[in-house]
């Protein structure tokens, strides 16, 4: 069952965190003082929030390897945001050219100037 949750959490971190919050609210309540931070975590940094809730030790907080896993999860979340941004704006040479340059390039391809 633990391996199934790990696979599930890796593929769908938002849903896994929501299931964890419903099934074991004491874990999320121990990691956060209010419901707003985990809610924002589900929206913006789901994998980081999920890992933080899993590695958090009540009364102690994060220790040694816990910081490593949370930072790794943060880098994965930021990488996802960065990849989404770069896929949203394709940067091609044709878009950067001025309209006049585009017209000259098009006429050269057609077989000369008119």
N, CA, C and O atoms as a Tinker XYZ file with bonds, in Angstrom:
   456  protein
     1  N      0.825000   -1.196000    0.000000    73     2
     2  CA     0.000000    0.000000    0.000000    64     1     3
     3  C      0.868000    1.259000    0.000000    63     2     4     5
     4  O      0.516000    2.261000   -0.621000    81     3
     5  N      2.000000    1.201000    0.698000    73     3     6
     6  CA     2.898000    2.357000    0.741000    64     5     7
     7  C      3.502000    2.664000   -0.614000    63     6     8     9
     8  O      3.639000    3.829000   -0.989000    81     7
     9  N      3.865000    1.619000   -1.354000    73     7    10
    10  CA     4.428000    1.816000   -2.697000    64     9    11
    11  C      3.379000    2.392000   -3.643000    63    10    12    13
    12  O      3.685000    3.228000   -4.492000    81    11
    13  N      2.163000    1.941000   -3.487000    73    11    14
    14  CA     1.079000    2.461000   -4.319000    64    13    15
    15  C      0.869000    3.951000   -4.054000    63    14    16    17
    16  O      0.657000    4.723000   -4.990000    81    15
    17  N      0.926000    4.361000   -2.784000    73    15    18
    18  CA     0.780000    5.781000   -2.457000    64    17    19
    19  C      1.957000    6.581000   -3.004000    63    18    20    21
    20  O      1.771000    7.711000   -3.455000    81    19
    21  N      3.171000    6.016000   -2.974000    73    19    22
    22  CA     4.339000    6.719000   -3.501000    64    21    23
    23  C      4.210000    6.946000   -5.007000    63    22    24    25
    24  O      4.519000    8.032000   -5.499000    81    23
    25  N      3.761000    5.942000   -5.732000    73    23    26
    26  CA     3.553000    6.095000   -7.172000    64    25    27
    27  C      2.443000    7.106000   -7.438000    63    26    28    29
    28  O      2.567000    7.964000   -8.312000    81    27
    29  N      1.366000    6.997000   -6.683000    73    27    30
    30  CA     0.235000    7.905000   -6.805000    64    29    31
    31  C      0.659000    9.343000   -6.515000    63    30    32    33
    32  O      0.273000   10.266000   -7.233000    81    31
    33  N      1.459000    9.533000   -5.454000    73    31    34
    34  CA     1.924000   10.870000   -5.080000    64    33    35
    35  C      2.868000   11.469000   -6.100000    63    34    36    37
    36  O      2.863000   12.681000   -6.316000    81    35
    37  N      3.686000   10.626000   -6.738000    73    35    38
    38  CA     4.593000   11.121000   -7.761000    64    37    39
    39  C      3.872000   11.553000   -9.022000    63    38    40    41
    40  O      4.285000   12.502000   -9.688000    81    39
    41  N      2.795000   10.856000   -9.348000    73    39    42
    42  CA     2.057000   11.184000  -10.566000    64    41    43
    43  C      1.030000   12.294000  -10.357000    63    42    44    45
    44  O      0.858000   13.159000  -11.217000    81    43
    45  N      0.354000   12.265000   -9.215000    73    43    46
    46  CA    -0.715000   13.227000   -8.943000    64    45    47
    47  C     -0.537000   13.830000   -7.551000    63    46    48    49
    48  O     -1.269000   13.460000   -6.634000    81    47
    49  N      0.417000   14.752000   -7.367000    73    47    50
    50  CA     0.680000   15.255000   -6.018000    64    49    51
    51  C     -0.488000   16.033000   -5.403000    63    50    52    53
    52  O     -0.691000   15.969000   -4.191000    81    51
    53  N     -1.247000   16.755000   -6.202000    73    51    54
    54  CA    -2.378000   17.504000   -5.646000    64    53    55
    55  C     -3.426000   16.561000   -5.072000    63    54    56    57
    56  O     -3.915000   16.757000   -3.959000    81    55
    57  N     -3.756000   15.551000   -5.836000    73    55    58
    58  CA    -4.756000   14.590000   -5.387000    64    57    59
    59  C     -4.243000   13.775000   -4.198000    63    58    60    61
    60  O     -4.998000   13.475000   -3.273000    81    59
    61  N     -2.955000   13.420000   -4.227000    73    59    62
    62  CA    -2.375000   12.663000   -3.116000    64    61    63
    63  C     -2.390000   13.483000   -1.828000    63    62    64    65
    64  O     -2.688000   12.949000   -0.760000    81    63
    65  N     -2.075000   14.760000   -1.918000    73    63    66
    66  CA    -2.106000   15.614000   -0.731000    64    65    67
    67  C     -3.526000   15.779000   -0.217000    63    66    68    69
    68  O     -3.751000   15.788000    0.993000    81    67
    69  N     -4.470000   15.907000   -1.110000    73    67    70
    70  CA    -5.869000   16.025000   -0.701000    64    69    71
    71  C     -6.345000   14.736000   -0.015000    63    70    72    73
    72  O     -7.028000   14.796000    1.007000    81    71
    73  N     -5.991000   13.588000   -0.570000    73    71    74
    74  CA    -6.355000   12.310000    0.052000    64    73    75
    75  C     -5.685000   12.170000    1.409000    63    74    76    77
    76  O     -6.312000   11.716000    2.367000    81    75
    77  N     -4.414000   12.555000    1.502000    73    75    78
    78  CA    -3.696000   12.502000    2.774000    64    77    79
    79  C     -4.340000   13.422000    3.803000    63    78    80    81
    80  O     -4.448000   13.070000    4.977000    81    79
    81  N     -4.764000   14.595000    3.362000    73    79    82
    82  CA    -5.397000   15.563000    4.257000    64    81    83
    83  C     -6.734000   15.030000    4.775000    63    82    84    85
    84  O     -7.071000   15.232000    5.941000    81    83
    85  N     -7.487000   14.358000    3.922000    73    83    86
    86  CA    -8.773000   13.804000    4.343000    64    85    87
    87  C     -8.573000   12.565000    5.210000    63    86    88    89
    88  O     -9.263000   12.404000    6.217000    81    87
    89  N     -7.635000   11.680000    4.837000    73    87    90
    90  CA    -7.437000   10.430000    5.560000    64    89    91
    91  C     -6.708000   10.626000    6.886000    63    90    92    93
    92  O     -7.053000    9.991000    7.882000    81    91
    93  N     -5.712000   11.494000    6.904000    73    91    94
    94  CA    -4.917000   11.732000    8.111000    64    93    95
    95  C     -4.780000   13.235000    8.369000    63    94    96    97
    96  O     -3.710000   13.804000    8.154000    81    95
    97  N     -5.847000   13.873000    8.825000    73    95    98
    98  CA    -5.767000   15.331000    9.041000    64    97    99
    99  C     -4.767000   15.718000   10.135000    63    98   100   101
   100  O     -4.294000   16.854000   10.162000    81    99
   101  N     -4.445000   14.798000   11.023000    73    99   102
   102  CA    -3.480000   15.104000   12.083000    64   101   103
   103  C     -2.095000   15.380000   11.507000    63   102   104   105
   104  O     -1.366000   16.215000   12.042000    81   103
   105  N     -1.717000   14.693000   10.423000    73   103   106
   106  CA    -0.410000   14.945000    9.796000    64   105   107
   107  C     -0.320000   16.364000    9.238000    63   106   108   109
   108  O      0.672000   17.062000    9.446000    81   107
   109  N     -1.357000   16.776000    8.534000    73   107   110
   110  CA    -1.348000   18.116000    7.940000    64   109   111
   111  C     -1.475000   19.181000    9.026000    63   110   112   113
   112  O     -0.828000   20.225000    8.945000    81   111
   113  N     -2.304000   18.929000   10.043000    73   111   114
   114  CA    -2.463000   19.887000   11.136000    64   113   115
   115  C     -1.180000   20.037000   11.937000    63   114   116   117
   116  O     -0.890000   21.123000   12.438000    81   115
   117  N     -0.401000   18.957000   12.067000    73   115   118
   118  CA     0.864000   19.041000   12.792000    64   117   119
   119  C      1.895000   19.844000   12.013000    63   118   120   121
   120  O      2.705000   20.557000   12.605000    81   119
   121  N      1.871000   19.733000   10.690000    73   119   122
   122  CA     2.856000   20.424000    9.860000    64   121   123
   123  C      2.534000   21.905000    9.674000    63   122   124   125
   124  O      3.438000   22.728000    9.531000    81   123
   125  N      1.243000   22.241000    9.676000    73   123   126
   126  CA     0.833000   23.628000    9.441000    64   125   127
   127  C     -0.103000   24.077000   10.556000    63   126   128   129
   128  O     -0.889000   23.280000   11.069000    81   127
   129  N     -0.021000   25.350000   10.932000    73   127   130
   130  CA    -0.889000   25.886000   11.980000    64   129   131
   131  C     -2.260000   26.282000   11.461000    63   130   132   133
   132  O     -3.220000   26.329000   12.230000    81   131
   133  N     -2.364000   26.560000   10.197000    73   131   134
   134  CA    -3.605000   27.025000    9.600000    64   133   135
   135  C     -3.907000   26.226000    8.330000    63   134   136   137
   136  O     -3.030000   25.539000    7.807000    81   135
   137  N     -5.116000   26.312000    7.847000    73   135   138
   138  CA    -5.474000   25.575000    6.637000    64   137   139
   139  C     -5.103000   26.329000    5.371000    63   138   140   141
   140  O     -5.141000   25.752000    4.285000    81   139
   141  N     -4.745000   27.599000    5.482000    73   139   142
   142  CA    -4.464000   28.410000    4.291000    64   141   143
   143  C     -3.155000   27.979000    3.612000    63   142   144   145
   144  O     -3.104000   27.886000    2.385000    81   143
   145  N     -2.108000   27.717000    4.386000    73   143   146
   146  CA    -0.831000   27.323000    3.780000    64   145   147
   147  C     -0.910000   26.005000    3.007000    63   146   148   149
   148  O     -0.421000   25.943000    1.879000    81   147
   149  N     -1.509000   24.947000    3.571000    73   147   150
   150  CA    -1.613000   23.741000    2.738000    64   149   151
   151  C     -2.532000   23.920000    1.527000    63   150   152   153
   152  O     -2.322000   23.295000    0.487000    81   151
   153  N     -3.538000   24.764000    1.662000    73   151   154
   154  CA    -4.420000   25.036000    0.527000    64   153   155
   155  C     -3.656000   25.758000   -0.586000    63   154   156   157
   156  O     -3.797000   25.417000   -1.760000    81   155
   157  N     -2.850000   26.751000   -0.215000    73   155   158
   158  CA    -2.006000   27.427000   -1.202000    64   157   159
   159  C     -0.963000   26.469000   -1.771000    63   158   160   161
   160  O     -0.604000   26.553000   -2.946000    81   159
   161  N     -0.480000   25.557000   -0.924000    73   159   162
   162  CA     0.474000   24.560000   -1.389000    64   161   163
   163  C     -0.127000   23.624000   -2.423000    63   162   164   165
   164  O      0.539000   23.248000   -3.388000    81   163
   165  N     -1.371000   23.250000   -2.226000    73   163   166
   166  CA    -2.047000   22.392000   -3.210000    64   165   167
   167  C     -2.148000   23.113000   -4.548000    63   166   168   169
   168  O     -2.028000   22.486000   -5.600000    81   167
   169  N     -2.366000   24.411000   -4.517000    73   167   170
   170  CA    -2.546000   25.178000   -5.753000    64   169   171
   171  C     -1.205000   25.464000   -6.444000    63   170   172   173
   172  O     -1.075000   25.233000   -7.646000    81   171
   173  N     -0.212000   25.961000   -5.702000    73   171   174
   174  CA     1.007000   26.471000   -6.324000    64   173   175
   175  C      2.200000   25.520000   -6.270000    63   174   176   177
   176  O      2.899000   25.372000   -7.272000    81   175
   177  N      2.455000   24.870000   -5.134000    73   175   178
   178  CA     3.609000   23.986000   -4.979000    64   177   179
   179  C      3.163000   22.638000   -4.408000    63   178   180   181
   180  O      3.466000   22.328000   -3.256000    81   179
   181  N      2.456000   21.845000   -5.190000    73   179   182
   182  CA     1.854000   20.630000   -4.631000    64   181   183
   183  C      2.865000   19.579000   -4.183000    63   182   184   185
   184  O      2.691000   18.974000   -3.125000    81   183
   185  N      3.907000   19.352000   -4.958000    73   183   186
   186  CA     4.864000   18.312000   -4.602000    64   185   187
   187  C      5.663000   18.713000   -3.363000    63   186   188   189
   188  O      5.935000   17.875000   -2.504000    81   187
   189  N      6.036000   19.978000   -3.266000    73   187   190
   190  CA     6.759000   20.466000   -2.094000    64   189   191
   191  C      5.907000   20.333000   -0.846000    63   190   192   193
   192  O      6.402000   19.894000    0.192000    81   191
   193  N      4.648000   20.699000   -0.922000    73   191   194
   194  CA     3.752000   20.609000    0.224000    64   193   195
   195  C      3.543000   19.158000    0.636000    63   194   196   197
   196  O      3.533000   18.849000    1.828000    81   195
   197  N      3.378000   18.273000   -0.329000    73   195   198
   198  CA     3.199000   16.850000   -0.025000    64   197   199
   199  C      4.427000   16.290000    0.687000    63   198   200   201
   200  O      4.289000   15.602000    1.699000    81   199
   201  N      5.606000   16.567000    0.183000    73   199   202
   202  CA     6.831000   16.059000    0.800000    64   201   203
   203  C      7.027000   16.679000    2.179000    63   202   204   205
   204  O      7.459000   15.993000    3.106000    81   203
   205  N      6.715000   17.972000    2.331000    73   203   206
   206  CA     6.846000   18.622000    3.635000    64   205   207
   207  C      5.955000   17.945000    4.678000    63   206   208   209
   208  O      6.383000   17.712000    5.808000    81   207
   209  N      4.731000   17.636000    4.300000    73   207   210
   210  CA     3.812000   16.978000    5.235000    64   209   211
   211  C      4.310000   15.579000    5.580000    63   210   212   213
   212  O      4.184000   15.149000    6.727000    81   211
   213  N      4.865000   14.870000    4.622000    73   211   214
   214  CA     5.327000   13.505000    4.864000    64   213   215
   215  C      6.570000   13.474000    5.757000    63   214   216   217
   216  O      6.654000   12.628000    6.647000    81   215
   217  N      7.538000   14.372000    5.543000    73   215   218
   218  CA     8.800000   14.317000    6.303000    64   217   219
   219  C      8.771000   15.132000    7.589000    63   218   220   221
   220  O      9.715000   15.059000    8.376000    81   219
   221  N      7.719000   15.904000    7.822000    73   219   222
   222  CA     7.637000   16.726000    9.034000    64   221   223
   223  C      7.470000   15.822000   10.262000    63   222   224   225
   224  O      6.647000   14.906000   10.272000    81   223
   225  N      8.273000   16.103000   11.297000    73   223   226
   226  CA     8.191000   15.358000   12.557000    64   225   227
   227  C      7.541000   16.281000   13.591000    63   226   228   229
   228  O      8.103000   17.325000   13.922000    81   227
   229  N      6.363000   15.908000   14.106000    73   227   230
   230  CA     5.680000   16.782000   15.078000    64   229   231
   231  C      6.549000   17.031000   16.313000    63   230   232   233
   232  O      7.138000   16.111000   16.880000    81   231
   233  N      6.607000   18.284000   16.704000    73   231   234
   234  CA     7.390000   18.684000   17.869000    64   233   235
   235  C      8.840000   18.976000   17.560000    63   234   236   237
   236  O      9.495000   19.692000   18.318000    81   235
   237  N      9.362000   18.444000   16.468000    73   235   238
   238  CA    10.764000   18.658000   16.098000    64   237   239
   239  C     10.864000   19.506000   14.838000    63   238   240   241
   240  O     11.674000   20.431000   14.776000    81   239
   241  N     10.071000   19.210000   13.862000    73   239   242
   242  CA    10.110000   19.922000   12.586000    64   241   243
   243  C     10.899000   19.145000   11.564000    63   242   244   245
   244  O     10.894000   17.914000   11.577000    81   243
   245  N     11.577000   19.846000   10.675000    73   243   246
   246  CA    12.398000   19.194000    9.661000    64   245   247
   247  C     13.803000   19.006000   10.199000    63   246   248   249
   248  O     14.350000   19.879000   10.872000    81   247
   249  N     14.377000   17.854000    9.892000    73   247   250
   250  CA    15.752000   17.579000   10.297000    64   249   251
   251  C     16.516000   17.040000    9.104000    63   250   252   253
   252  O     15.920000   16.476000    8.186000    81   251
   253  N     17.805000   17.204000    9.106000    73   251   254
   254  CA    18.746000   16.650000    8.132000    64   253   255
   255  C     18.202000   16.344000    6.756000    63   254   256   257
   256  O     18.089000   17.236000    5.915000    81   255
   257  N     17.861000   15.070000    6.515000    73   255   258
   258  CA    17.400000   14.629000    5.211000    64   257   259
   259  C     16.043000   15.207000    4.853000    63   258   260   261
   260  O     15.702000   15.290000    3.673000    81   259
   261  N     15.269000   15.607000    5.839000    73   259   262
   262  CA    13.977000   16.236000    5.559000    64   261   263
   263  C     14.141000   17.510000    4.747000    63   262   264   265
   264  O     13.380000   17.766000    3.813000    81   263
   265  N     15.146000   18.313000    5.113000    73   263   266
   266  CA    15.419000   19.531000    4.348000    64   265   267
   267  C     15.812000   19.190000    2.915000    63   266   268   269
   268  O     15.394000   19.868000    1.976000    81   267
   269  N     16.611000   18.148000    2.746000    73   267   270
   270  CA    17.039000   17.731000    1.406000    64   269   271
   271  C     15.835000   17.379000    0.539000    63   270   272   273
   272  O     15.746000   17.829000   -0.604000    81   271
   273  N     14.910000   16.581000    1.065000    73   271   274
   274  CA    13.754000   16.149000    0.277000    64   273   275
   275  C     12.819000   17.311000   -0.037000    63   274   276   277
   276  O     12.252000   17.369000   -1.128000    81   275
   277  N     12.651000   18.229000    0.896000    73   275   278
   278  CA    11.781000   19.382000    0.643000    64   277   279
   279  C     12.402000   20.298000   -0.411000    63   278   280   281
   280  O     11.700000   20.806000   -1.285000    81   279
   281  N     13.713000   20.508000   -0.329000    73   279   282
   282  CA    14.386000   21.357000   -1.322000    64   281   283
   283  C     14.348000   20.691000   -2.697000    63   282   284   285
   284  O     14.150000   21.367000   -3.707000    81   283
   285  N     14.535000   19.373000   -2.741000    73   283   286
   286  CA    14.436000   18.656000   -4.006000    64   285   287
   287  C     13.031000   18.771000   -4.597000    63   286   288   289
   288  O     12.875000   18.978000   -5.800000    81   287
   289  N     12.018000   18.638000   -3.754000    73   287   290
   290  CA    10.633000   18.785000   -4.222000    64   289   291
   291  C     10.370000   20.212000   -4.702000    63   290   292   293
   292  O      9.666000   20.411000   -5.692000    81   291
   293  N     10.931000   21.206000   -4.009000    73   291   294
   294  CA    10.777000   22.597000   -4.436000    64   293   295
   295  C     11.406000   22.810000   -5.813000    63   294   296   297
   296  O     10.831000   23.486000   -6.665000    81   295
   297  N     12.585000   22.232000   -6.027000    73   295   298
   298  CA    13.222000   22.362000   -7.337000    64   297   299
   299  C     12.386000   21.697000   -8.426000    63   298   300   301
   300  O     12.300000   22.218000   -9.538000    81   299
   301  N     11.774000   20.562000   -8.126000    73   299   302
   302  CA    10.901000   19.911000   -9.107000    64   301   303
   303  C      9.670000   20.761000   -9.417000    63   302   304   305
   304  O      9.266000   20.870000  -10.575000    81   303
   305  N      9.075000   21.360000   -8.392000    73   303   306
   306  CA     7.923000   22.235000   -8.624000    64   305   307
   307  C      8.309000   23.464000   -9.439000    63   306   308   309
   308  O      7.594000   23.855000  -10.361000    81   307
   309  N      9.446000   24.072000   -9.094000    73   307   310
   310  CA     9.893000   25.248000   -9.848000    64   309   311
   311  C     10.251000   24.870000  -11.282000    63   310   312   313
   312  O     10.010000   25.643000  -12.209000    81   311
   313  N     10.823000   23.684000  -11.464000    73   311   314
   314  CA    11.114000   23.203000  -12.818000    64   313   315
   315  C      9.852000   23.020000  -13.631000    63   314   316   317
   316  O      9.830000   23.295000  -14.830000    81   315
   317  N      8.805000   22.557000  -12.980000    73   315   318
   318  CA     7.518000   22.414000  -13.670000    64   317   319
   319  C      6.981000   23.774000  -14.091000    63   318   320   321
   320  O      6.497000   23.936000  -15.211000    81   319
   321  N      7.066000   24.756000  -13.191000    73   319   322
   322  CA     6.605000   26.109000  -13.537000    64   321   323
   323  C      7.447000   26.685000  -14.679000    63   322   324   325
   324  O      6.904000   27.296000  -15.599000    81   323
   325  N      8.765000   26.496000  -14.626000    73   323   326
   326  CA     9.641000   27.009000  -15.674000    64   325   327
   327  C      9.385000   26.344000  -17.016000    63   326   328   329
   328  O      9.364000   27.017000  -18.047000    81   327
   329  N      9.191000   25.035000  -17.014000    73   327   330
   330  CA     8.905000   24.321000  -18.260000    64   329   331
   331  C      7.568000   24.761000  -18.844000    63   330   332   333
   332  O      7.431000   24.889000  -20.061000    81   331
   333  N      6.592000   24.992000  -17.989000    73   331   334
   334  CA     5.291000   25.461000  -18.474000    64   333   335
   335  C      5.424000   26.833000  -19.120000    63   334   336   337
   336  O      4.793000   27.104000  -20.141000    81   335
   337  N      6.243000   27.699000  -18.528000    73   335   338
   338  CA     6.423000   29.036000  -19.073000    64   337   339
   339  C      7.118000   28.994000  -20.429000    63   338   340   341
   340  O      6.718000   29.700000  -21.354000    81   339
   341  N      8.150000   28.177000  -20.550000    73   339   342
   342  CA     8.875000   28.141000  -21.822000    64   341   343
   343  C      8.041000   27.498000  -22.926000    63   342   344   345
   344  O      8.195000   27.860000  -24.092000    81   343
   345  N      7.172000   26.565000  -22.595000    73   343   346
   346  CA     6.316000   25.948000  -23.604000    64   345   347
   347  C      5.185000   26.882000  -24.032000    63   346   348   349
   348  O      4.616000   26.729000  -25.113000    81   347
   349  N      4.872000   27.833000  -23.186000    73   347   350
   350  CA     3.779000   28.755000  -23.478000    64   349   351
   351  C      4.188000   29.801000  -24.509000    63   350   352   353
   352  O      3.359000   30.223000  -25.317000    81   351
   353  N      5.445000   30.226000  -24.497000    73   351   354
   354  CA     5.920000   31.262000  -25.408000    64   353   355
   355  C      6.995000   30.708000  -26.324000    63   354   356   357
   356  O      8.170000   30.707000  -25.957000    81   355
   357  N      6.626000   30.242000  -27.500000    73   355   358
   358  CA     7.663000   29.764000  -28.414000    64   357   359
   359  C      8.478000   30.948000  -28.935000    63   358   360   361
   360  O      7.916000   31.968000  -29.336000    81   359
   361  N      9.787000   30.809000  -28.928000    73   359   362
   362  CA    10.658000   31.893000  -29.356000    64   361   363
   363  C     11.293000   31.483000  -30.679000    63   362   364   365
   364  O     12.303000   30.779000  -30.708000    81   363
   365  N     10.704000   31.921000  -31.737000    73   363   366
   366  CA    11.242000   31.593000  -33.053000    64   365   367
   367  C     11.829000   32.844000  -33.687000    63   366   368   369
   368  O     11.498000   33.966000  -33.303000    81   367
   369  N     12.689000   32.638000  -34.647000    73   367   370
   370  CA    13.348000   33.764000  -35.307000    64   369   371
   371  C     12.331000   34.623000  -36.056000    63   370   372   373
   372  O     12.476000   35.844000  -36.113000    81   371
   373  N     11.320000   34.006000  -36.622000    73   371   374
   374  CA    10.328000   34.747000  -37.399000    64   373   375
   375  C      9.541000   35.716000  -36.528000    63   374   376   377
   376  O      9.141000   36.782000  -36.997000    81   375
   377  N      9.314000   35.361000  -35.274000    73   375   378
   378  CA     8.565000   36.252000  -34.389000    64   377   379
   379  C      9.404000   37.442000  -33.951000    63   378   380   381
   380  O      8.862000   38.510000  -33.669000    81   379
   381  N     10.734000   37.266000  -33.892000    73   379   382
   382  CA    11.596000   38.363000  -33.439000    64   381   383
   383  C     11.933000   39.346000  -34.542000    63   382   384   385
   384  O     12.334000   40.475000  -34.257000    81   383
   385  N     11.780000   38.941000  -35.807000    73   383   386
   386  CA    12.116000   39.832000  -36.910000    64   385   387
   387  C     11.097000   40.960000  -37.026000    63   386   388   389
   388  O      9.931000   40.821000  -36.659000    81   387
   389  N     11.574000   42.059000  -37.540000    73   387   390
   390  CA    10.672000   43.174000  -37.803000    64   389   391
   391  C      9.789000   42.834000  -39.000000    63   390   392   393
   392  O     10.157000   41.995000  -39.821000    81   391
   393  N      8.634000   43.475000  -39.105000    73   391   394
   394  CA     7.742000   43.173000  -40.248000    64   393   395
   395  C      8.412000   43.362000  -41.600000    63   394   396   397
   396  O      8.152000   42.587000  -42.520000    81   395
   397  N      9.269000   44.371000  -41.748000    73   395   398
   398  CA     9.933000   44.622000  -43.030000    64   397   399
   399  C     10.882000   43.473000  -43.375000    63   398   400   401
   400  O     10.946000   43.039000  -44.525000    81   399
   401  N     11.621000   42.982000  -42.368000    73   399   402
   402  CA    12.520000   41.865000  -42.600000    64   401   403
   403  C     11.734000   40.607000  -42.985000    63   402   404   405
   404  O     12.170000   39.826000  -43.831000    81   403
   405  N     10.591000   40.426000  -42.365000    73   403   406
   406  CA     9.758000   39.269000  -42.672000    64   405   407
   407  C      9.301000   39.311000  -44.133000    63   406   408   409
   408  O      9.266000   38.285000  -44.812000    81   407
   409  N      8.950000   40.520000  -44.611000    73   407   410
   410  CA     8.486000   40.672000  -45.983000    64   409   411
   411  C      9.625000   40.385000  -46.962000    63   410   412   413
   412  O      9.414000   39.735000  -47.986000    81   411
   413  N     10.832000   40.868000  -46.651000    73   411   414
   414  CA    11.972000   40.620000  -47.524000    64   413   415
   415  C     12.313000   39.133000  -47.565000    63   414   416   417
   416  O     12.626000   38.597000  -48.628000    81   415
   417  N     12.256000   38.485000  -46.444000    73   415   418
   418  CA    12.546000   37.055000  -46.388000    64   417   419
   419  C     11.514000   36.272000  -47.180000    63   418   420   421
   420  O     11.861000   35.309000  -47.863000    81   419
   421  N     10.261000   36.667000  -47.101000    73   419   422
   422  CA     9.193000   35.969000  -47.830000    64   421   423
   423  C      9.370000   36.144000  -49.336000    63   422   424   425
   424  O      9.146000   35.204000  -50.099000    81   423
   425  N      9.769000   37.338000  -49.770000    73   423   426
   426  CA     9.944000   37.554000  -51.212000    64   425   427
   427  C     11.157000   36.803000  -51.734000    63   426   428   429
   428  O     11.144000   36.360000  -52.883000    81   427
   429  N     12.192000   36.647000  -50.945000    73   427   430
   430  CA    13.367000   35.883000  -51.377000    64   429   431
   431  C     13.005000   34.420000  -51.564000    63   430   432   433
   432  O     13.494000   33.768000  -52.486000    81   431
   433  N     12.150000   33.904000  -50.693000    73   431   434
   434  CA    11.736000   32.512000  -50.811000    64   433   435
   435  C     10.858000   32.293000  -52.034000    63   434   436   437
   436  O     10.865000   31.204000  -52.607000    81   435
   437  N     10.104000   33.307000  -52.442000    73   435   438
   438  CA     9.192000   33.163000  -53.570000    64   437   439
   439  C      9.927000   33.245000  -54.903000    63   438   440   441
   440  O      9.350000   32.910000  -55.938000    81   439
   441  N     11.166000   33.674000  -54.904000    73   439   442
   442  CA    11.905000   33.679000  -56.154000    64   441   443
   443  C     12.351000   35.055000  -56.592000    63   442   444   445
   444  O     12.488000   35.286000  -57.794000    81   443
   445  N     12.576000   35.951000  -55.707000    73   443   446
   446  CA    13.078000   37.259000  -56.087000    64   445   447
   447  C     12.152000   38.378000  -55.723000    63   446   448   449
   448  O     11.028000   38.165000  -55.268000    81   447
   449  N     12.646000   39.587000  -55.932000    73   447   450
   450  CA    11.867000   40.755000  -55.577000    64   449   451
   451  C     10.954000   41.146000  -56.722000    63   450   452   453
   452  O     11.244000   40.859000  -57.884000    81   451
   453  N      9.879000   41.783000  -56.402000    73   451   454
   454  CA     8.919000   42.209000  -57.437000    64   453   455
   455  C      8.962000   43.676000  -57.634000    63   454   456
   456  O      8.224000   44.210000  -58.462000    81   455
